[in-house]
Amino acid sequence: MSPDARPFSAAAERNRAPILAELLRLLPPRGTMLEVAAGSGQHAAHFAAALPAWDWWPSDGDAASLPGIAAWCAGLANVRPPLQLDVLAPAWPAVPARLDAVYCANMIHISPWPCTAALMQGAARHLANNGLLILYGPMLIDGVITAPGNLAFDASLRERNPAWGLRRLVDVEREAGRASLVLRERVALPANNGLFVFGRAGPG
Ligand SMILES: C[S@@+](CC[C@H](N)C(=O)[O-])C[C@H]1O[C@@H](n2cnc3c(N)ncnc32)[C@H](O)[C@@H]1O
């Protein structure tokens, strides 16, 4: 695929810098990363370039996304060929057995709710003891007034697909708990998005 033919998300281009700043703060210098729902591949390319000691495994449920991800990541020695990974699969055999982090941006509100539970369960199966599951996107947070733009986005998602829609953080945390994961940190980011960092329950 030529550089001009690569898929392009304006939002991914805008949000990559604030997300990367948080990843650089949160992640150790090296490790193995699974990116779930990599979409266009712009995040994979930007983050893997800035984290060269991380072994980056981009994936998406949609096989049609994989050539674009590969094209964005061309020339990056620390990025693996993209995997087709539907989080709903009962096992993720192509994914390394032990991951130091799982990153997933903008999937849980643009997929049916069971995908959130499956993401939690899959991450918990593969994460090392001190591993992190890092979600990015808009979320409904109890006690925090939802921005009008996010309410409109929620309505538009539900119109496109009644199974989609912004998720409530308390519901996401409940699913995390079923996978023995807990929310360790929440960071507000521009455009009414957030970063939600989960780790294993227990000390740490
Ligand atoms: C809005 S895009 C987000 C892409 C990218 N992460 C970003 O933030 O720009 C949502 C992505 O979720 C993927 N997706 C939806 N359901 C999925 C599933 N069950 N398993 C894995 N990926 C899924 C879609 O194929 C799509 O690439």
Ligand as a Chemical Component Dictionary entry (heavy atoms), coordinates in Angstrom:
data_LIG
# 
_chem_comp.id                   LIG 
_chem_comp.type                 NON-POLYMER 
_chem_comp.pdbx_formal_charge   0 
_chem_comp.three_letter_code    LIG 
# 
loop_
_chem_comp_atom.comp_id 
_chem_comp_atom.atom_id 
_chem_comp_atom.alt_atom_id 
_chem_comp_atom.type_symbol 
_chem_comp_atom.charge 
_chem_comp_atom.model_Cartn_x 
_chem_comp_atom.model_Cartn_y 
_chem_comp_atom.model_Cartn_z 
_chem_comp_atom.pdbx_ordinal 
LIG C1  C1  C 0  -13.273 3.602  16.112 1  
LIG S1  S1  S 1  -12.158 2.374  15.624 2  
LIG C2  C2  C 0  -10.766 2.772  16.689 3  
LIG C3  C3  C 0  -9.450  2.600  15.989 4  
LIG C4  C4  C 0  -8.233  3.113  16.765 5  
LIG N1  N1  N 0  -8.014  2.357  17.967 6  
LIG C5  C5  C 0  -8.347  4.590  17.071 7  
LIG O1  O1  O 0  -8.583  4.951  18.215 8  
LIG O2  O2  O -1 -8.218  5.376  16.113 9  
LIG C6  C6  C 0  -12.817 0.903  16.348 10 
LIG C7  C7  C 0  -12.070 -0.350 15.981 11 
LIG O3  O3  O 0  -12.550 -1.426 16.775 12 
LIG C8  C8  C 0  -12.460 -2.600 15.992 13 
LIG N2  N2  N 0  -13.309 -3.633 16.592 14 
LIG C9  C9  C 0  -14.654 -3.618 16.713 15 
LIG N3  N3  N 0  -15.082 -4.766 17.281 16 
LIG C10 C10 C 0  -13.970 -5.500 17.555 17 
LIG C11 C11 C 0  -13.754 -6.775 18.138 18 
LIG N4  N4  N 0  -14.788 -7.536 18.525 19 
LIG N5  N5  N 0  -12.486 -7.226 18.277 20 
LIG C12 C12 C 0  -11.453 -6.458 17.863 21 
LIG N6  N6  N 0  -11.592 -5.262 17.266 22 
LIG C13 C13 C 0  -12.841 -4.779 17.114 23 
LIG C14 C14 C 0  -12.930 -2.129 14.624 24 
LIG O4  O4  O 0  -12.547 -3.040 13.601 25 
LIG C15 C15 C 0  -12.245 -0.769 14.525 26 
LIG O5  O5  O 0  -10.989 -0.858 13.898 27 
# 
loop_
_chem_comp_bond.comp_id 
_chem_comp_bond.atom_id_1 
_chem_comp_bond.atom_id_2 
_chem_comp_bond.value_order 
_chem_comp_bond.pdbx_ordinal 
LIG C1  S1  SING 1  
LIG S1  C2  SING 2  
LIG S1  C6  SING 3  
LIG C2  C3  SING 4  
LIG C3  C4  SING 5  
LIG C4  N1  SING 6  
LIG C4  C5  SING 7  
LIG C5  O1  DOUB 8  
LIG C5  O2  SING 9  
LIG C6  C7  SING 10 
LIG C7  O3  SING 11 
LIG C7  C15 SING 12 
LIG O3  C8  SING 13 
LIG C8  N2  SING 14 
LIG C8  C14 SING 15 
LIG N2  C9  SING 16 
LIG N2  C13 SING 17 
LIG C9  N3  DOUB 18 
LIG N3  C10 SING 19 
LIG C10 C11 SING 20 
LIG C10 C13 DOUB 21 
LIG C11 N4  SING 22 
LIG C11 N5  DOUB 23 
LIG N5  C12 SING 24 
LIG C12 N6  DOUB 25 
LIG N6  C13 SING 26 
LIG C14 O4  SING 27 
LIG C14 C15 SING 28 
LIG C15 O5  SING 29 
# 
